[in-house]
């Protein structure tokens, strides 16, 4: 059966389904677990999370995929993190083990020259920094 024939069969099945022939439809039923509501974060919360993990603002920005200026804006309560950033912040709060499981960070030490793997949109980030276990320490 070619692609055209498969599309024709699918269209015919859809028409039959609309007419009430439920037996023709292919359905998958799955029970979904409830989603935990997103936590609201204020500037003090973000700074507390960052300092607890010994992260610089640049490194936290890299984890969240946002700029240094964005982190600073959140910490000074000029703006708030969006939904996806709030979800990742909740993972960061749980600890590095969860960041590793989500493949956001690697547990292996970075080899010399691997700093190219860390990308941050801000020009303030310098490649002269070294990566420690819990963040980026200036040389």
ZADO-1210 file (C-alpha; in nm, 4 decimals, padded with zeros to 6 digits):
<atoms>
<atom x="00.0000" y="00.0000" z="00.0000" code="UNK" pos="1"/>
<atom x="00.1476" y="00.3381" z="-00.0962" code="UNK" pos="2"/>
<atom x="00.1145" y="00.6682" z="00.0877" code="UNK" pos="3"/>
<atom x="-00.1840" y="00.7760" z="-00.1219" code="UNK" pos="4"/>
<atom x="-00.3722" y="00.4537" z="-00.0465" code="UNK" pos="5"/>
<atom x="-00.2970" y="00.4869" z="00.3270" code="UNK" pos="6"/>
<atom x="-00.4250" y="00.8451" z="00.3246" code="UNK" pos="7"/>
<atom x="-00.7397" y="00.7354" z="00.1423" code="UNK" pos="8"/>
<atom x="-00.8038" y="00.4566" z="00.3951" code="UNK" pos="9"/>
<atom x="-00.7498" y="00.6988" z="00.6838" code="UNK" pos="10"/>
<atom x="-00.9916" y="00.9479" z="00.5304" code="UNK" pos="11"/>
<atom x="-01.2533" y="00.6763" z="00.4807" code="UNK" pos="12"/>
<atom x="-01.2099" y="00.5667" z="00.8435" code="UNK" pos="13"/>
<atom x="-01.2544" y="00.9271" z="00.9591" code="UNK" pos="14"/>
<atom x="-01.5754" y="00.9594" z="00.7580" code="UNK" pos="15"/>
<atom x="-01.7082" y="00.6308" z="00.9036" code="UNK" pos="16"/>
<atom x="-01.6189" y="00.7473" z="01.2535" code="UNK" pos="17"/>
<atom x="-01.8097" y="01.0734" z="01.2019" code="UNK" pos="18"/>
<atom x="-02.1106" y="00.8709" z="01.0897" code="UNK" pos="19"/>
<atom x="-02.0995" y="00.6790" z="01.4181" code="UNK" pos="20"/>
<atom x="-01.9020" y="00.3680" z="01.3283" code="UNK" pos="21"/>
<atom x="-01.6910" y="00.3740" z="01.6435" code="UNK" pos="22"/>
<atom x="-01.5419" y="00.0296" z="01.5764" code="UNK" pos="23"/>
<atom x="-01.3407" y="00.1684" z="01.2839" code="UNK" pos="24"/>
<atom x="-01.1583" y="00.4299" z="01.4880" code="UNK" pos="25"/>
<atom x="-00.8216" y="00.3556" z="01.6418" code="UNK" pos="26"/>
<atom x="-00.8025" y="00.5169" z="01.9816" code="UNK" pos="27"/>
<atom x="-00.5494" y="00.5020" z="02.2596" code="UNK" pos="28"/>
<atom x="-00.6607" y="00.5647" z="02.6141" code="UNK" pos="29"/>
<atom x="-00.4109" y="00.6534" z="02.8813" code="UNK" pos="30"/>
<atom x="-00.4616" y="00.7768" z="03.2323" code="UNK" pos="31"/>
<atom x="-00.2524" y="01.0890" z="03.2838" code="UNK" pos="32"/>
<atom x="-00.1153" y="01.1902" z="03.6209" code="UNK" pos="33"/>
<atom x="-00.2140" y="01.5325" z="03.7532" code="UNK" pos="34"/>
<atom x="00.0355" y="01.8104" z="03.6829" code="UNK" pos="35"/>
<atom x="00.1731" y="01.9923" z="03.9864" code="UNK" pos="36"/>
<atom x="00.0851" y="02.3625" z="03.9603" code="UNK" pos="37"/>
<atom x="00.3743" y="02.5955" z="03.8852" code="UNK" pos="38"/>
<atom x="00.5275" y="02.7724" z="04.1816" code="UNK" pos="39"/>
<atom x="00.5570" y="03.1502" z="04.1727" code="UNK" pos="40"/>
<atom x="00.9111" y="03.2816" z="04.2219" code="UNK" pos="41"/>
<atom x="01.0061" y="03.6304" z="04.3409" code="UNK" pos="42"/>
<atom x="01.3534" y="03.7810" z="04.3211" code="UNK" pos="43"/>
<atom x="01.4492" y="03.6657" z="04.6706" code="UNK" pos="44"/>
<atom x="01.3482" y="03.3071" z="04.5842" code="UNK" pos="45"/>
<atom x="01.5644" y="03.3043" z="04.2712" code="UNK" pos="46"/>
<atom x="01.8627" y="03.4541" z="04.4513" code="UNK" pos="47"/>
<atom x="01.8217" y="03.2017" z="04.7362" code="UNK" pos="48"/>
<atom x="01.8165" y="02.9083" z="04.4912" code="UNK" pos="49"/>
<atom x="02.1194" y="03.0444" z="04.3071" code="UNK" pos="50"/>
<atom x="02.3228" y="03.1090" z="04.6204" code="UNK" pos="51"/>
<atom x="02.2230" y="02.7759" z="04.7816" code="UNK" pos="52"/>
<atom x="02.3708" y="02.5975" z="04.4781" code="UNK" pos="53"/>
<atom x="02.6714" y="02.8317" z="04.4580" code="UNK" pos="54"/>
<atom x="02.5773" y="02.9374" z="04.1026" code="UNK" pos="55"/>
<atom x="02.6681" y="03.2663" z="03.9421" code="UNK" pos="56"/>
<atom x="02.3933" y="03.4563" z="03.7650" code="UNK" pos="57"/>
<atom x="02.5556" y="03.3611" z="03.4318" code="UNK" pos="58"/>
<atom x="02.5526" y="02.9912" z="03.5168" code="UNK" pos="59"/>
<atom x="02.1903" y="02.9988" z="03.6335" code="UNK" pos="60"/>
<atom x="02.1048" y="03.1744" z="03.3077" code="UNK" pos="61"/>
<atom x="02.2797" y="02.8960" z="03.1143" code="UNK" pos="62"/>
<atom x="02.0797" y="02.6315" z="03.3039" code="UNK" pos="63"/>
<atom x="01.7534" y="02.8098" z="03.2283" code="UNK" pos="64"/>
<atom x="01.8416" y="02.9134" z="02.8736" code="UNK" pos="65"/>
<atom x="01.8071" y="03.2838" z="02.9488" code="UNK" pos="66"/>
<atom x="02.0448" y="03.5785" z="02.9547" code="UNK" pos="67"/>
<atom x="02.2352" y="03.7226" z="03.2485" code="UNK" pos="68"/>
<atom x="02.0244" y="04.0373" z="03.2213" code="UNK" pos="69"/>
<atom x="01.7101" y="03.8245" z="03.2514" code="UNK" pos="70"/>
<atom x="01.8348" y="03.6647" z="03.5764" code="UNK" pos="71"/>
<atom x="01.9246" y="04.0089" z="03.7108" code="UNK" pos="72"/>
<atom x="01.5806" y="04.1392" z="03.6164" code="UNK" pos="73"/>
<atom x="01.4163" y="03.8532" z="03.8054" code="UNK" pos="74"/>
<atom x="01.6349" y="03.8976" z="04.1122" code="UNK" pos="75"/>
<atom x="01.5550" y="04.2708" z="04.1258" code="UNK" pos="76"/>
<atom x="01.1808" y="04.1964" z="04.0810" code="UNK" pos="77"/>
<atom x="01.1650" y="04.3918" z="03.7543" code="UNK" pos="78"/>
<atom x="01.0130" y="04.0877" z="03.5822" code="UNK" pos="79"/>
<atom x="00.9164" y="03.7303" z="03.6647" code="UNK" pos="80"/>
<atom x="01.0125" y="03.3950" z="03.5126" code="UNK" pos="81"/>
<atom x="00.7718" y="03.2442" z="03.2581" code="UNK" pos="82"/>
<atom x="00.6144" y="02.8995" z="03.2918" code="UNK" pos="83"/>
<atom x="00.8972" y="02.6928" z="03.1469" code="UNK" pos="84"/>
<atom x="01.1629" y="02.8785" z="03.3481" code="UNK" pos="85"/>
<atom x="00.9544" y="02.8296" z="03.6634" code="UNK" pos="86"/>
<atom x="00.9324" y="02.4551" z="03.5936" code="UNK" pos="87"/>
<atom x="01.3123" y="02.4295" z="03.5545" code="UNK" pos="88"/>
<atom x="01.3635" y="02.6424" z="03.8679" code="UNK" pos="89"/>
<atom x="01.1565" y="02.3876" z="04.0592" code="UNK" pos="90"/>
<atom x="01.3894" y="02.1136" z="03.9302" code="UNK" pos="91"/>
<atom x="01.6975" y="02.3172" z="04.0265" code="UNK" pos="92"/>
<atom x="01.5518" y="02.3547" z="04.3768" code="UNK" pos="93"/>
<atom x="01.5415" y="01.9765" z="04.4132" code="UNK" pos="94"/>
<atom x="01.9150" y="01.9436" z="04.3514" code="UNK" pos="95"/>
<atom x="02.1757" y="01.8618" z="04.0925" code="UNK" pos="96"/>
<atom x="02.0774" y="01.4941" z="04.0832" code="UNK" pos="97"/>
<atom x="01.7532" y="01.5970" z="03.9131" code="UNK" pos="98"/>
<atom x="01.9378" y="01.8254" z="03.6697" code="UNK" pos="99"/>
<atom x="02.1568" y="01.5306" z="03.5731" code="UNK" pos="100"/>
<atom x="01.8541" y="01.3024" z="03.5256" code="UNK" pos="101"/>
<atom x="01.6940" y="01.5677" z="03.3034" code="UNK" pos="102"/>
<atom x="02.0255" y="01.5894" z="03.1138" code="UNK" pos="103"/>
<atom x="02.0546" y="01.9596" z="03.1838" code="UNK" pos="104"/>
<atom x="02.4004" y="01.9121" z="03.3367" code="UNK" pos="105"/>
<atom x="02.6655" y="01.6392" z="03.3147" code="UNK" pos="106"/>
<atom x="02.8122" y="01.4763" z="03.6233" code="UNK" pos="107"/>
<atom x="03.1439" y="01.4189" z="03.4469" code="UNK" pos="108"/>
<atom x="03.4088" y="01.6842" z="03.4949" code="UNK" pos="109"/>
<atom x="03.4638" y="01.8914" z="03.1848" code="UNK" pos="110"/>
<atom x="03.7899" y="01.8309" z="03.0066" code="UNK" pos="111"/>
<atom x="04.0112" y="02.1245" z="02.9181" code="UNK" pos="112"/>
<atom x="03.8697" y="02.2956" z="02.6108" code="UNK" pos="113"/>
<atom x="03.5152" y="02.1680" z="02.6727" code="UNK" pos="114"/>
<atom x="03.3971" y="02.5088" z="02.7924" code="UNK" pos="115"/>
<atom x="03.2664" y="02.5570" z="02.4391" code="UNK" pos="116"/>
<atom x="02.9810" y="02.3283" z="02.5470" code="UNK" pos="117"/>
<atom x="02.8592" y="02.5971" z="02.7860" code="UNK" pos="118"/>
<atom x="02.6847" y="02.8710" z="02.5951" code="UNK" pos="119"/>
<atom x="02.5444" y="03.1891" z="02.7376" code="UNK" pos="120"/>
<atom x="02.4025" y="03.4684" z="02.5241" code="UNK" pos="121"/>
<atom x="02.5607" y="03.7441" z="02.7325" code="UNK" pos="122"/>
<atom x="02.8952" y="03.8992" z="02.6372" code="UNK" pos="123"/>
<atom x="02.9786" y="03.9322" z="03.0086" code="UNK" pos="124"/>
<atom x="03.0385" y="03.5565" z="03.0218" code="UNK" pos="125"/>
<atom x="03.4068" y="03.4858" z="02.9703" code="UNK" pos="126"/>
<atom x="03.5594" y="03.1588" z="02.8606" code="UNK" pos="127"/>
<atom x="03.8414" y="03.2151" z="03.1099" code="UNK" pos="128"/>
<atom x="03.6146" y="03.0936" z="03.3890" code="UNK" pos="129"/>
<atom x="03.6536" y="02.7415" z="03.5185" code="UNK" pos="130"/>
<atom x="03.3665" y="02.5126" z="03.5988" code="UNK" pos="131"/>
<atom x="03.3473" y="02.3803" z="03.9518" code="UNK" pos="132"/>
<atom x="03.1093" y="02.1115" z="04.0776" code="UNK" pos="133"/>
<atom x="02.8426" y="02.3647" z="04.1759" code="UNK" pos="134"/>
<atom x="02.8841" y="02.6455" z="03.9281" code="UNK" pos="135"/>
<atom x="03.1288" y="02.8736" z="03.7599" code="UNK" pos="136"/>
<atom x="03.4154" y="03.0217" z="03.9590" code="UNK" pos="137"/>
<atom x="03.6208" y="03.3082" z="03.8207" code="UNK" pos="138"/>
<atom x="03.9922" y="03.2485" z="03.7814" code="UNK" pos="139"/>
</atoms>
